[in-house]
């Protein structure tokens, strides 16, 4: 369909329509040659983000606790390097920084969760989940963010959750950490005004990952129900505000993260 008489106009309109309808040969996120660090990148949403960024041409580093786990998750991926370092600890974050002193993109995805009654959440539970979900991103951002400011270029993305606003009664400590991530990200974003740096939080809804699959399977076995029944009941009772009324996929989240990591955002 042509809305202009000149051949050039017709061509431009065709390109726009091609990008709208998903032609990957037309949409270029301009990530070729960029460097990225993705924490928690060996499974679930994190691994999907790693694959998406690498497919766009970024050189991705994934820290992990063991070489065996890194090799198993990343062996077949191009443009991806795994290094042994655990950002959930101060020592692990320092090790990662020593090995990778700079990056264009930092995705703070590392996170854990644990359904538990509030009265049963111990002080150690609170400390452990805060250390992993919040301080891991704080430690890395504290190092990489000033370098981004200095060169006036960079992207930091925190993978938060809708649980930051709809605090889940079954894991209040998890919701607390997701709200804290948003606070950190927003505070950093306030210092980027007028610069070429962005800091964003992605608030994913319930997403089908390995951990969620294990959780659903465990609940199904415990209650003598099918996984499908458990999923329906979960959205009916625990997440009634969900518009999807089903688990999203990790790939849907990683597509948004790839865009936010790109110069186009």
QUIQUI-V675000 format. One line per field, one symbol per residue. ss: DSSP state (h for helix, s for strand, l for the rest). A space follows every 50 residues. Layout:
ss=???
//
This chain:
ss=llllllhhhhhhhhhhhhhhllllllllllllllsssslllllhhhhhhh hhhhhlllssssssllhhhhhhhhlllllssssslllllhhhhhhhhhhl llllsssslllllllllhhhllhhhhhhhhhhhhhhhhhhhhhhhhhhhh hllsssssssshhhlllllllhhhhhhhhhhhhhhhhhhhllllllssss ssssllsslhhhhhhhhhhhhhhlllhhhhhhhhhhhhlllllllllssh hhhhhhhhhhhllll
//
